[in-house]
Amino acid sequence: MGNPLEDRLSQLKSQYTSGQKELDKLHQTENDLQVTLLRISGGIQVLEEEIAKAQQSSQRQQS
């Protein structure tokens, strides 16, 4: 049987490593979501601009 303090230290180091890996995964997920949101935001902006242009063109044709 090993030293209880060394056993506990080993457990804590293992838990720390697991926690760090999970945190790294969460950071990567956050980065991926930020990229996705940026892309969606760009798409929204383009569509809003196109809708505005179409409405202006439609108003000119009605005048």
N, C-alpha and C positions, 0 to 999 in steps of 0.2 A: 504494500500500500504506500502511495506517494505522500509527500508532505501536503497537508490540506491547504496551506497557503500557496504552494506552487500549483496545485490543482486548480484552485480558484483563479489564480493569475492566468493560467492557461485558458480557462473558460472565458474570462473577461476579454482576453486578447482575441479569442475566436469570435465573441459577440461583437467586439469593436470592428473587426475586419468585416463581418457580415453587415453590420450597420453602415459602414463606409461604402460597401458595394451597393447597398440599397440607395444610399444618398446619391451616389454617382449615377445610378439608373434614373433617379428622379430628376437630377439636373439635365440629363440627356433628354428625358421626356419633356421637360420644360423648354429646352432649346428647340426641340422638334415642333412643339406647339407654337412657339413664338414665330418660327419660320412659316408655319401653316397659316397662322393668323395674319402675318404680314402679306402673304400671297393673296389671301381672301380679301384683305383690306384693299389691295391694289386692284383686284377684280371689281370690287364694289365701286371704287373711284372711277374706273374706266366706264363701267355701265352707267353710273350717274351722269358722267360727262356726255356719253352718247345719247342718253335720254334727253338731257338738256338741249343738245344740238338738234335732235329730232323735233322737240317741242318748238324751238325757235324757228326751225325751217317750216314747220306746219303753220305757225302763226304768220310768217311772212307770206306764205301761199294764200292764206285766207284774207290777207289785207289787199 
